[in-house]
Amino acid sequence: MPENGEINRKFGVYKTVCCGAEIVIREGTAFPECPNHVKLTTVWKSVADESVPHISEMNPPRKTDAA
């Protein structure tokens, strides 16, 4: 997984391992520091590497009281 300062090799959406902050970053651009943890090493993970949950795995919507 790339760290801040490394050059991105593939356009995509990435998020930090530390807190989940997301960015869209183009190929050839250096990965930045985490916006929430400045001056620390930031590890970025491609969102495309994650599985997308099925709707049945998500929390059901809250029911509201009808007046």
C-alpha positions as CSV (number, residue, x, y, z in Angstrom):
1,M,0.0,0.0,0.0
2,P,1.3,3.5,-0.9
3,E,2.4,6.0,1.7
4,N,2.4,9.8,1.7
5,G,5.0,11.2,-0.7
6,E,4.9,8.2,-3.0
7,I,3.8,8.7,-6.6
8,N,0.4,7.2,-7.5
9,R,0.5,4.7,-10.3
10,K,-3.2,4.3,-10.9
11,F,-6.1,6.8,-10.9
12,G,-8.7,6.0,-8.3
13,V,-10.3,6.6,-4.9
14,Y,-8.1,5.9,-1.9
15,K,-8.6,6.1,1.8
16,T,-6.4,6.3,4.8
17,V,-5.8,3.2,6.9
18,C,-5.7,5.4,10.1
19,C,-9.1,7.0,9.9
20,G,-10.8,6.4,6.6
21,A,-10.4,9.8,5.0
22,E,-11.0,9.5,1.3
23,I,-9.5,11.2,-1.8
24,V,-9.6,10.9,-5.5
25,I,-6.0,11.0,-6.8
26,R,-4.8,10.9,-10.4
27,E,-1.9,8.9,-11.7
28,G,1.5,10.6,-11.4
29,T,0.5,12.6,-8.3
30,A,2.1,12.3,-4.9
31,F,0.0,10.9,-2.1
32,P,-0.6,13.6,0.5
33,E,-0.5,13.4,4.3
34,C,-3.8,12.4,6.0
35,P,-5.8,15.6,6.5
36,N,-6.6,14.5,10.1
37,H,-3.1,13.3,11.1
38,V,-0.6,15.8,9.6
39,K,3.1,15.2,10.0
40,L,2.6,11.4,10.5
41,T,3.2,8.6,8.0
42,T,0.0,8.0,6.1
43,V,-0.9,4.7,4.4
44,W,-3.4,4.9,1.6
45,K,-5.6,1.9,0.5
46,S,-7.5,1.7,-2.8
47,V,-11.2,1.7,-2.2
48,A,-11.5,-0.6,-5.3
49,D,-9.8,-3.3,-3.3
50,E,-12.7,-3.4,-0.9
51,S,-15.8,-5.5,-1.3
52,V,-19.0,-3.7,-1.7
53,P,-21.6,-4.9,0.8
54,H,-24.9,-6.4,-0.5
55,I,-28.0,-4.4,0.5
56,S,-29.1,-7.3,2.8
57,E,-25.8,-6.8,4.8
58,M,-26.5,-3.1,5.5
59,N,-28.5,-1.7,8.5
60,P,-32.2,-1.4,7.8
61,P,-33.6,2.1,7.7
62,R,-35.1,3.5,10.9
63,K,-38.8,3.6,11.1
64,T,-40.4,6.9,11.8
65,D,-43.7,7.5,13.6
66,A,-46.5,8.5,11.4
67,A,-48.6,11.3,12.7
